[in-house]
Structures are given as structure tokens and as C-alpha cells.
Amino acid sequence: MTKVPRNRPGLEGYDEDNLGFGRIFTDHMLTMRYSDGEWQSAEITPLGNIRLHPAALVFHYGQQVFEGLKAFLGPKSDEILLFRPDKHIARFNRSCERLCIPTIAPDLFMDHVSALVRTDRDWIPRKSGTSLYIRPTVIATDPFVGVRTGSEYLFYIILSPVGAYYPEGFEPVKIMVTDKYVRAWPGGVGEAKTASNYAASMLAGQEAHAQGFAQVLWLNGADRASIEEVGASSIFFRINDQIITPPLCGTILPGVTRDCVLQLARDLGYTCGERKVTIDQLVQAVVDGSLKEVFGVATGAVISPVSSFRYRGQDYVVADGKTGEAAHKLFDRLTAIQTGRESDPYGWVINIG
């Protein structure tokens, strides 16, 4: 058991072999308020509760945006590696624009993330498959009951040492297709990382979990046929020798890991592209044997292979139900770059140590 060097009450059971995801938080947080038309000075304080008026706009009208990125310890003792912070910051600001929330200058955002991670650097786990998860969030705080955008906001960052997102780890999971519920609709906020998207997915997810499935495979709200995402992850298919993912069309979150996988797959020699795949085409690919792999990709889960999916009461096994060749290669390459074990020709890793 790899113990983390902590000496605080209540953390006796904390070890890097059993972190889970999102259950443990570090000592500090960063907060910054927006008022009088501009962002004020930020401060790093001990982690604590946030006090808000019960009429705060976020509670009633949902003005909220968040992000998730990761920090890793590098091979050298003084290295702290952030993975693609520029892409996460850019997506955060695009989500803010969609939700009518003031954006944050990228350099300032980066400075705040770096300062907090350095402050709690002892919390970054070392065990393979672990990382420090970084959760920036912004909420509207005006005490007002009435539909309008806020004029006061709270931006904050918290940190959490994490292990595998799913209990299965890198083992294949079963998923369930829903054509009963809709996660997003064209013209809505499906491409923004905001709480309402996840709230909309919870009932379908609960029903899937009750039947033994790890996640829900979402279909397009307009046609209930085109595949979009799996849970909170982008979805990829290897059909024959081509790796395919649905195109970004305003209802799919533009995943940072999705972007990485598209690049890495091409560089590993796969034919790779974005195109619409319907659920009927996916079923047919199982039947004719052309479906070789299915896997989800996201910051939290990294890459999650899919062993089978259920659609309208019928279970379909993906190839032999095991983790496929492409998923293995992509996972190994991506995690090696993230942790500094292999060279980074893309400029994705930033050392803030």
C-alpha cells in the first residue's frame, strides 16, 4: 500500500491503492470573485464551505460552468505536469460565453491553476494510473429571483487525488443505448460543460446502473438514431480498419481527450475520421463482424473499452468482448505522454514544477 505523506485527522484510510474518483480533496482551494464589471484578486485559502444567499442565481437559473483537467508528477522529482491546460481553459471560456458568464483571461487562469497545484503538490499521487484532478468552476451568486444573467460570480478551483474513474479500471464495461431520453438538442447547451447537461443524463444513467450497465449511449435528440456520446465521454468505434467518432455538431462536448485520440490514432497508423454513425449501422457492424472495438474517451476515464451494448432489449457483444488492440495502444501512448514517461511531440504537457 502506497501511503500519501499526510498527517491530518480523518485521512488514516487514504492510500494511493484505493483513491476512487472524486471522494478525497486537498487542503486548499482558490477563489476569485467578479463584481463591478471585472474579476477581483484571487486568494488561496484552506478548503472550506462556500456561503451563498438562498436566492443566488445559480440555484434557480443554472448559470454555472466547470472544467476538469489533470496534473501528474513527472519522472524528475521537481516536475509537475499539466496535461493540455490551454485546451481546457479555452473550452471553459467557450462554455462561459454560451452561459453568458464573464470569461477569464487564459494567462490569469493558468497562473491560478498553477499556484494552487503547487501549493498542494504533496497531494499529487505517484502510483501508476493516478493523478491530481483539477476542478475549476464558476457560478452566478447574485441574490435575485427572476430570469436574468448575473452581475456577480464566484470562480473557484478545488483539487482531488484520483484513481480510475470506473471501478472496472481499464477493463471493458457494458453500456445501454437509450432512445427514450435525450441529453441534448440542436441549438441547446450540449456542447457546453455546464451542470444542466449532467442533470439531464441522471435518470437514464440511474436506470442503466440498476440493470448492471456502466453508462448510457446517447442518441441525437432530433433523429433518435445518430450516436453522440457515452455517458460523459466521447465515443469511438473501430469498424474494419477505420477508427470513427461522431462529428461535433453543437450537441456533443468537444472533448480534449477526443482531440488527442484523433491525433494519436493517425500517428499510430490507423485510418481515422469523424462521421455520423447510426445505432442501426452499429448493430449491423456487430452482425457482419466488421465492428472490432468500441471505447469511450474522457479526461476522467482516459479510455474505457466497451465489451457489449444493449439496444431495445437485445445485447450485442463487441468483437470478443475484450479490450481491443487500438484501445490498448492509445491508452498506453496517451498515459505515457501525460506522465512524462515518453516524449511529447505535440506540446501537450506543461511543466509547472
C-alpha positions as a Markdown table, in Angstrom:
| # | Residue | x | y | z |
|---|---|---|---|---|
| 1 | Met | 0.0 | 0.0 | 0.0 |
| 2 | Thr | 1.4 | 3.4 | -1.1 |
| 3 | Lys | 0.8 | 5.8 | 1.7 |
| 4 | Val | 0.5 | 9.5 | 1.0 |
| 5 | Pro | 2.5 | 11.8 | 3.3 |
| 6 | Arg | -0.3 | 13.3 | 5.2 |
| 7 | Asn | -0.7 | 14.0 | 8.9 |
| 8 | Arg | -4.3 | 15.1 | 9.3 |
| 9 | Pro | -7.2 | 13.6 | 11.3 |
| 10 | Gly | -9.6 | 11.7 | 9.2 |
| 11 | Leu | -7.2 | 10.6 | 6.5 |
| 12 | Glu | -5.8 | 7.5 | 8.1 |
| 13 | Gly | -7.5 | 5.3 | 5.4 |
| 14 | Tyr | -6.2 | 7.4 | 2.5 |
| 15 | Asp | -3.8 | 5.4 | 0.3 |
| 16 | Glu | -3.0 | 5.5 | -3.4 |
| 17 | Asp | -4.2 | 2.0 | -4.0 |
| 18 | Asn | -7.8 | 2.9 | -3.2 |
| 19 | Leu | -8.4 | 6.5 | -4.2 |
| 20 | Gly | -11.5 | 6.1 | -6.2 |
| 21 | Phe | -12.6 | 9.2 | -8.1 |
| 22 | Gly | -13.7 | 12.5 | -6.6 |
| 23 | Arg | -14.0 | 11.4 | -3.0 |
| 24 | Ile | -10.9 | 13.0 | -1.4 |
| 25 | Phe | -9.9 | 16.6 | -1.6 |
| 26 | Thr | -6.7 | 18.5 | -0.8 |
| 27 | Asp | -6.0 | 21.1 | 1.8 |
| 28 | His | -6.6 | 24.3 | -0.2 |
| 29 | Met | -8.9 | 26.0 | -2.7 |
| 30 | Leu | -8.6 | 29.1 | -4.8 |
| 31 | Thr | -11.4 | 31.6 | -5.0 |
| 32 | Met | -11.9 | 34.7 | -7.1 |
| 33 | Arg | -15.0 | 37.0 | -7.3 |
| 34 | Tyr | -16.4 | 39.0 | -10.2 |
| 35 | Ser | -18.1 | 42.3 | -9.3 |
| 36 | Asp | -18.3 | 45.9 | -10.6 |
| 37 | Gly | -17.7 | 44.5 | -14.1 |
| 38 | Glu | -14.3 | 42.8 | -13.5 |
| 39 | Trp | -12.6 | 39.9 | -11.9 |
| 40 | Gln | -11.1 | 40.8 | -8.5 |
| 41 | Ser | -7.9 | 39.4 | -6.9 |
| 42 | Ala | -7.8 | 35.7 | -6.2 |
| 43 | Glu | -6.8 | 34.1 | -2.9 |
| 44 | Ile | -5.8 | 30.6 | -1.8 |
| 45 | Thr | -7.3 | 29.5 | 1.4 |
| 46 | Pro | -7.9 | 26.3 | 3.4 |
| 47 | Leu | -10.6 | 24.2 | 1.8 |
| 48 | Gly | -13.9 | 25.1 | 3.3 |
| 49 | Asn | -17.6 | 25.5 | 2.6 |
| 50 | Ile | -19.0 | 28.3 | 0.4 |
| 51 | Arg | -21.7 | 30.5 | 1.9 |
| 52 | Leu | -24.4 | 31.8 | -0.6 |
| 53 | His | -27.7 | 33.5 | -0.3 |
| 54 | Pro | -30.6 | 31.1 | -0.9 |
| 55 | Ala | -31.7 | 33.3 | -3.8 |
| 56 | Ala | -28.3 | 33.0 | -5.6 |
| 57 | Leu | -29.0 | 32.8 | -9.3 |
| 58 | Val | -27.1 | 29.6 | -9.7 |
| 59 | Phe | -29.6 | 27.7 | -7.6 |
| 60 | His | -32.6 | 28.9 | -9.6 |
| 61 | Tyr | -31.5 | 29.5 | -13.2 |
| 62 | Gly | -28.4 | 27.3 | -13.5 |
| 63 | Gln | -25.7 | 29.8 | -14.6 |
| 64 | Gln | -22.7 | 27.5 | -13.9 |
| 65 | Val | -19.7 | 26.2 | -15.9 |
| 66 | Phe | -17.0 | 23.8 | -14.8 |
| 67 | Glu | -13.9 | 22.1 | -16.2 |
| 68 | Gly | -11.8 | 19.0 | -15.4 |
| 69 | Leu | -8.1 | 18.6 | -16.1 |
| 70 | Lys | -5.2 | 16.7 | -14.5 |
| 71 | Ala | -1.8 | 17.1 | -13.0 |
| 72 | Phe | 0.8 | 14.4 | -12.8 |
| 73 | Leu | 4.2 | 14.0 | -11.1 |
| 74 | Gly | 6.9 | 13.7 | -13.8 |
| 75 | Pro | 9.9 | 11.3 | -13.8 |
| 76 | Lys | 12.0 | 14.0 | -12.1 |
| 77 | Ser | 11.3 | 15.0 | -8.5 |
| 78 | Asp | 10.7 | 18.6 | -9.3 |
| 79 | Glu | 8.3 | 18.1 | -12.2 |
| 80 | Ile | 4.6 | 18.8 | -12.0 |
| 81 | Leu | 3.0 | 18.1 | -15.4 |
| 82 | Leu | -0.3 | 19.7 | -16.5 |
| 83 | Phe | -2.0 | 18.0 | -19.5 |
| 84 | Arg | -3.3 | 20.4 | -22.2 |
| 85 | Pro | -4.4 | 23.2 | -19.8 |
| 86 | Asp | -4.7 | 25.6 | -22.8 |
| 87 | Lys | -7.4 | 23.4 | -24.3 |
| 88 | His | -9.3 | 23.1 | -21.1 |
| 89 | Ile | -9.1 | 26.8 | -20.4 |
| 90 | Ala | -10.3 | 27.6 | -23.9 |
| 91 | Arg | -13.3 | 25.2 | -23.5 |
| 92 | Phe | -14.1 | 26.7 | -20.1 |
| 93 | Asn | -14.3 | 30.2 | -21.7 |
| 94 | Arg | -16.4 | 28.9 | -24.6 |
| 95 | Ser | -18.8 | 27.4 | -22.1 |
| 96 | Cys | -18.9 | 30.7 | -20.2 |
| 97 | Glu | -19.8 | 32.6 | -23.4 |
| 98 | Arg | -22.7 | 30.2 | -24.0 |
| 99 | Leu | -24.0 | 30.7 | -20.5 |
| 100 | Cys | -23.5 | 34.5 | -20.5 |
| 101 | Ile | -20.7 | 34.3 | -17.8 |
| 102 | Pro | -17.7 | 36.6 | -18.0 |
| 103 | Thr | -14.6 | 34.8 | -19.3 |
| 104 | Ile | -11.2 | 34.7 | -17.6 |
| 105 | Ala | -8.0 | 35.7 | -19.4 |
| 106 | Pro | -6.2 | 32.5 | -20.2 |
| 107 | Asp | -2.9 | 33.6 | -18.7 |
| 108 | Leu | -4.6 | 34.5 | -15.5 |
| 109 | Phe | -6.5 | 31.2 | -15.4 |
| 110 | Met | -3.3 | 29.3 | -15.9 |
| 111 | Asp | -1.5 | 31.2 | -13.2 |
| 112 | His | -4.3 | 30.4 | -10.7 |
| 113 | Val | -4.3 | 26.7 | -11.6 |
| 114 | Ser | -0.5 | 26.5 | -11.3 |
| 115 | Ala | -0.4 | 28.4 | -8.0 |
| 116 | Leu | -3.0 | 26.1 | -6.3 |
| 117 | Val | -1.4 | 22.9 | -7.7 |
| 118 | Arg | 2.0 | 23.9 | -6.4 |
| 119 | Thr | 0.5 | 24.8 | -3.0 |
| 120 | Asp | -0.9 | 21.2 | -2.7 |
| 121 | Arg | 1.8 | 19.4 | -4.6 |
| 122 | Asp | 2.3 | 16.8 | -1.8 |
| 123 | Trp | -1.2 | 15.5 | -2.7 |
| 124 | Ile | -0.3 | 14.5 | -6.2 |
| 125 | Pro | -0.2 | 10.7 | -6.1 |
| 126 | Arg | 2.7 | 8.7 | -7.6 |
| 127 | Lys | 1.1 | 5.3 | -8.3 |
| 128 | Ser | 0.6 | 4.4 | -11.9 |
| 129 | Gly | -3.0 | 5.2 | -13.0 |
| 130 | Thr | -3.4 | 8.0 | -10.5 |
| 131 | Ser | -3.4 | 11.8 | -10.9 |
| 132 | Leu | -4.5 | 15.0 | -9.3 |
| 133 | Tyr | -7.8 | 16.1 | -10.7 |
| 134 | Ile | -8.4 | 19.8 | -11.1 |
| 135 | Arg | -11.9 | 21.2 | -11.0 |
| 136 | Pro | -12.4 | 24.9 | -11.9 |
| 137 | Thr | -16.0 | 26.1 | -11.5 |
| 138 | Val | -17.8 | 29.4 | -11.9 |
| 139 | Ile | -21.3 | 30.2 | -10.5 |
| 140 | Ala | -23.6 | 33.2 | -10.5 |
| 141 | Thr | -24.1 | 34.5 | -7.0 |
| 142 | Asp | -26.5 | 37.4 | -7.2 |
| 143 | Pro | -29.3 | 37.1 | -4.7 |
| 144 | Phe | -32.3 | 37.6 | -7.1 |
| 145 | Val | -35.4 | 35.6 | -8.1 |
| 146 | Gly | -36.1 | 36.4 | -11.7 |
| 147 | Val | -34.7 | 35.2 | -15.0 |
| 148 | Arg | -31.7 | 37.3 | -15.9 |
| 149 | Thr | -27.9 | 36.9 | -16.2 |
| 150 | Gly | -25.8 | 37.6 | -13.1 |
| 151 | Ser | -23.6 | 40.5 | -12.3 |
| 152 | Glu | -21.7 | 38.8 | -9.6 |
| 153 | Tyr | -19.9 | 35.5 | -9.9 |
| 154 | Leu | -17.6 | 33.2 | -7.9 |
| 155 | Phe | -14.8 | 31.3 | -9.6 |
| 156 | Tyr | -13.2 | 28.6 | -7.6 |
| 157 | Ile | -10.8 | 25.7 | -8.0 |
| 158 | Ile | -10.6 | 22.5 | -5.9 |
| 159 | Leu | -8.3 | 19.6 | -6.2 |
| 160 | Ser | -8.8 | 15.8 | -5.8 |
| 161 | Pro | -6.3 | 13.0 | -5.9 |
| 162 | Val | -7.9 | 10.3 | -8.0 |
| 163 | Gly | -7.5 | 6.8 | -9.3 |
| 164 | Ala | -9.6 | 5.0 | -12.0 |
| 165 | Tyr | -12.9 | 6.7 | -12.9 |
| 166 | Tyr | -14.8 | 3.4 | -13.2 |
| 167 | Pro | -14.4 | 0.6 | -10.6 |
| 168 | Glu | -13.5 | -1.7 | -13.5 |
| 169 | Gly | -10.5 | 0.5 | -14.3 |
| 170 | Phe | -9.3 | -0.3 | -17.8 |
| 171 | Glu | -11.4 | -3.4 | -18.1 |
| 172 | Pro | -14.2 | -3.4 | -20.6 |
| 173 | Val | -17.7 | -2.2 | -19.5 |
| 174 | Lys | -21.2 | -2.8 | -20.6 |
| 175 | Ile | -23.3 | 0.1 | -21.8 |
| 176 | Met | -27.0 | 0.6 | -22.6 |
| 177 | Val | -28.4 | 2.6 | -25.5 |
| 178 | Thr | -31.4 | 4.8 | -24.8 |
| 179 | Asp | -33.9 | 6.2 | -27.3 |
| 180 | Lys | -36.3 | 7.1 | -24.5 |
| 181 | Tyr | -34.3 | 10.1 | -23.0 |
| 182 | Val | -32.5 | 12.9 | -24.7 |
| 183 | Arg | -29.3 | 14.5 | -23.3 |
| 184 | Ala | -29.0 | 17.5 | -25.7 |
| 185 | Trp | -30.9 | 19.1 | -28.6 |
| 186 | Pro | -29.5 | 21.1 | -31.6 |
| 187 | Gly | -29.3 | 24.7 | -30.6 |
| 188 | Gly | -29.1 | 23.9 | -26.9 |
| 189 | Val | -26.2 | 23.8 | -24.5 |
| 190 | Gly | -25.0 | 20.3 | -25.3 |
| 191 | Glu | -21.5 | 21.5 | -26.3 |
| 192 | Ala | -21.0 | 23.5 | -23.1 |
| 193 | Lys | -19.6 | 21.9 | -19.9 |
| 194 | Thr | -22.4 | 23.0 | -17.6 |
| 195 | Ala | -24.3 | 21.2 | -14.8 |
| 196 | Ser | -27.7 | 21.1 | -16.6 |
| 197 | Asn | -26.2 | 18.7 | -19.2 |
| 198 | Tyr | -25.3 | 16.2 | -16.5 |
| 199 | Ala | -28.5 | 16.6 | -14.6 |
| 200 | Ala | -30.4 | 15.8 | -17.8 |
| 201 | Ser | -28.5 | 12.5 | -18.0 |
| 202 | Met | -29.0 | 11.2 | -14.5 |
| 203 | Leu | -32.3 | 9.4 | -14.8 |
| 204 | Ala | -31.2 | 7.4 | -17.8 |
| 205 | Gly | -27.9 | 6.7 | -16.0 |
| 206 | Gln | -29.7 | 5.5 | -12.9 |
| 207 | Glu | -31.9 | 3.1 | -14.9 |
| 208 | Ala | -28.8 | 1.8 | -16.7 |
| 209 | His | -26.9 | 1.2 | -13.5 |
| 210 | Ala | -29.9 | -0.6 | -12.0 |
| 211 | Gln | -29.6 | -3.1 | -14.9 |
| 212 | Gly | -25.9 | -3.6 | -14.5 |
| 213 | Phe | -24.6 | -1.2 | -17.1 |
| 214 | Ala | -21.8 | 1.3 | -16.5 |
| 215 | Gln | -23.0 | 4.0 | -18.8 |
| 216 | Val | -25.7 | 5.2 | -21.3 |
| 217 | Leu | -25.0 | 5.6 | -25.0 |
| 218 | Trp | -26.8 | 8.7 | -26.2 |
| 219 | Leu | -28.6 | 9.2 | -29.5 |
| 220 | Asn | -29.2 | 12.5 | -31.2 |
| 221 | Gly | -32.3 | 14.2 | -29.9 |
| 222 | Ala | -33.6 | 15.1 | -33.3 |
| 223 | Asp | -33.5 | 11.7 | -35.1 |
| 224 | Arg | -33.1 | 9.3 | -32.1 |
| 225 | Ala | -30.8 | 7.4 | -34.4 |
| 226 | Ser | -27.3 | 9.1 | -34.7 |
| 227 | Ile | -24.9 | 8.2 | -31.9 |
| 228 | Glu | -23.5 | 11.1 | -30.0 |
| 229 | Glu | -21.7 | 10.3 | -26.6 |
| 230 | Val | -21.4 | 7.6 | -24.0 |
| 231 | Gly | -22.1 | 9.0 | -20.5 |
| 232 | Ala | -19.8 | 11.9 | -20.0 |
| 233 | Ser | -17.3 | 10.6 | -22.6 |
| 234 | Ser | -16.7 | 10.9 | -26.4 |
| 235 | Ile | -17.4 | 7.6 | -28.2 |
| 236 | Phe | -15.1 | 5.9 | -30.7 |
| 237 | Phe | -15.7 | 2.8 | -33.0 |
| 238 | Arg | -13.2 | 0.7 | -34.9 |
| 239 | Ile | -15.1 | -0.6 | -37.9 |
| 240 | Asn | -12.9 | -2.8 | -40.1 |
| 241 | Asp | -9.7 | -0.9 | -40.1 |
| 242 | Gln | -11.1 | 2.6 | -39.6 |
| 243 | Ile | -11.5 | 4.4 | -36.2 |
| 244 | Ile | -14.5 | 6.7 | -36.3 |
| 245 | Thr | -16.1 | 9.2 | -33.9 |
| 246 | Pro | -19.2 | 11.3 | -34.3 |
| 247 | Pro | -18.6 | 14.8 | -35.6 |
| 248 | Leu | -19.0 | 17.9 | -33.4 |
| 249 | Cys | -22.4 | 19.4 | -34.2 |
| 250 | Gly | -23.3 | 21.5 | -31.3 |
| 251 | Thr | -24.8 | 18.8 | -29.1 |
| 252 | Ile | -21.5 | 17.0 | -28.3 |
| 253 | Leu | -18.9 | 18.2 | -25.8 |
| 254 | Pro | -15.7 | 19.0 | -27.7 |
| 255 | Gly | -13.6 | 16.6 | -25.7 |
| 256 | Val | -9.9 | 17.3 | -25.1 |
| 257 | Thr | -9.1 | 13.6 | -24.9 |
| 258 | Arg | -11.2 | 13.1 | -28.0 |
| 259 | Asp | -8.9 | 15.5 | -29.8 |
| 260 | Cys | -5.8 | 13.7 | -28.5 |
| 261 | Val | -7.1 | 10.3 | -29.6 |
| 262 | Leu | -7.8 | 11.5 | -33.1 |
| 263 | Gln | -4.2 | 12.7 | -33.4 |
| 264 | Leu | -2.6 | 9.7 | -31.8 |
| 265 | Ala | -4.7 | 7.2 | -33.8 |
| 266 | Arg | -3.5 | 8.7 | -37.0 |
| 267 | Asp | 0.1 | 8.7 | -35.8 |
| 268 | Leu | -0.2 | 5.1 | -34.8 |
| 269 | Gly | -1.1 | 4.2 | -38.4 |
| 270 | Tyr | -4.9 | 4.0 | -38.2 |
| 271 | Thr | -7.2 | 5.4 | -40.7 |
| 272 | Cys | -9.2 | 7.8 | -38.5 |
| 273 | Gly | -12.0 | 10.3 | -39.1 |
| 274 | Glu | -15.3 | 11.9 | -37.9 |
| 275 | Arg | -18.6 | 10.9 | -39.4 |
| 276 | Lys | -22.1 | 10.1 | -38.3 |
| 277 | Val | -22.8 | 6.6 | -37.2 |
| 278 | Thr | -26.4 | 5.4 | -36.5 |
| 279 | Ile | -27.3 | 2.8 | -34.0 |
| 280 | Asp | -28.7 | 0.6 | -36.8 |
| 281 | Gln | -25.3 | 0.8 | -38.5 |
| 282 | Leu | -23.6 | -0.2 | -35.3 |
| 283 | Val | -25.9 | -3.2 | -34.8 |
| 284 | Gln | -25.2 | -4.2 | -38.4 |
| 285 | Ala | -21.5 | -4.0 | -37.8 |
| 286 | Val | -21.8 | -6.4 | -35.0 |
| 287 | Val | -23.9 | -8.8 | -37.1 |
| 288 | Asp | -21.5 | -8.8 | -40.1 |
| 289 | Gly | -18.4 | -8.8 | -37.9 |
| 290 | Ser | -16.9 | -5.5 | -39.0 |
| 291 | Leu | -17.1 | -3.9 | -35.5 |
| 292 | Lys | -13.7 | -4.5 | -33.9 |
| 293 | Glu | -13.8 | -2.1 | -31.0 |
| 294 | Val | -15.9 | 0.4 | -29.1 |
| 295 | Phe | -14.4 | 2.7 | -26.5 |
| 296 | Gly | -15.2 | 5.9 | -24.7 |
| 297 | Val | -12.6 | 8.6 | -24.0 |
| 298 | Ala | -12.6 | 11.5 | -21.5 |
| 299 | Thr | -10.3 | 13.3 | -19.0 |
| 300 | Gly | -11.6 | 11.3 | -16.1 |
| 301 | Ala | -11.7 | 7.8 | -17.6 |
| 302 | Val | -8.9 | 8.4 | -20.2 |
| 303 | Ile | -10.0 | 5.4 | -22.3 |
| 304 | Ser | -12.8 | 3.0 | -21.4 |
| 305 | Pro | -13.3 | -0.1 | -23.6 |
| 306 | Val | -16.8 | -1.4 | -24.2 |
| 307 | Ser | -17.5 | -5.1 | -24.1 |
| 308 | Ser | -21.2 | -5.0 | -25.2 |
| 309 | Phe | -24.2 | -2.8 | -25.6 |
| 310 | Arg | -27.9 | -3.3 | -25.1 |
| 311 | Tyr | -30.4 | -1.8 | -27.6 |
| 312 | Arg | -34.1 | -2.3 | -27.3 |
| 313 | Gly | -33.7 | -5.3 | -25.1 |
| 314 | Gln | -31.1 | -7.1 | -27.2 |
| 315 | Asp | -27.5 | -7.5 | -26.1 |
| 316 | Tyr | -24.7 | -7.1 | -28.7 |
| 317 | Val | -21.1 | -8.2 | -27.9 |
| 318 | Val | -18.4 | -6.1 | -29.4 |
| 319 | Ala | -15.9 | -8.5 | -31.2 |
| 320 | Asp | -14.8 | -10.9 | -28.4 |
| 321 | Gly | -15.9 | -8.7 | -25.6 |
| 322 | Lys | -12.3 | -7.9 | -24.6 |
| 323 | Thr | -10.2 | -4.7 | -24.7 |
| 324 | Gly | -9.2 | -4.2 | -28.3 |
| 325 | Glu | -5.8 | -3.5 | -29.9 |
| 326 | Ala | -6.4 | 0.2 | -30.7 |
| 327 | Ala | -7.7 | 1.0 | -27.2 |
| 328 | His | -4.6 | -0.6 | -25.6 |
| 329 | Lys | -2.2 | 1.2 | -27.8 |
| 330 | Leu | -4.0 | 4.6 | -27.4 |
| 331 | Phe | -4.2 | 4.2 | -23.6 |
| 332 | Asp | -0.5 | 3.3 | -23.3 |
| 333 | Arg | 0.7 | 6.1 | -25.5 |
| 334 | Leu | -1.6 | 8.7 | -24.0 |
| 335 | Thr | -0.8 | 7.9 | -20.4 |
| 336 | Ala | 2.9 | 7.7 | -21.2 |
| 337 | Ile | 2.8 | 11.2 | -22.6 |
| 338 | Gln | 0.8 | 12.6 | -19.7 |
| 339 | Thr | 3.2 | 11.3 | -17.1 |
| 340 | Gly | 6.4 | 12.2 | -19.0 |
| 341 | Arg | 7.5 | 8.6 | -19.5 |
| 342 | Glu | 7.6 | 9.1 | -23.3 |
| 343 | Ser | 8.4 | 12.2 | -25.3 |
| 344 | Asp | 5.6 | 14.7 | -26.1 |
| 345 | Pro | 6.0 | 15.8 | -29.8 |
| 346 | Tyr | 2.7 | 17.7 | -29.6 |
| 347 | Gly | 3.4 | 20.2 | -26.8 |
| 348 | Trp | 0.5 | 18.9 | -24.8 |
| 349 | Val | 2.4 | 18.7 | -21.4 |
| 350 | Ile | 3.3 | 21.8 | -19.5 |
| 351 | Asn | 5.8 | 21.5 | -16.6 |
| 352 | Ile | 4.8 | 23.9 | -13.8 |
| 353 | Gly | 7.1 | 22.4 | -11.2 |
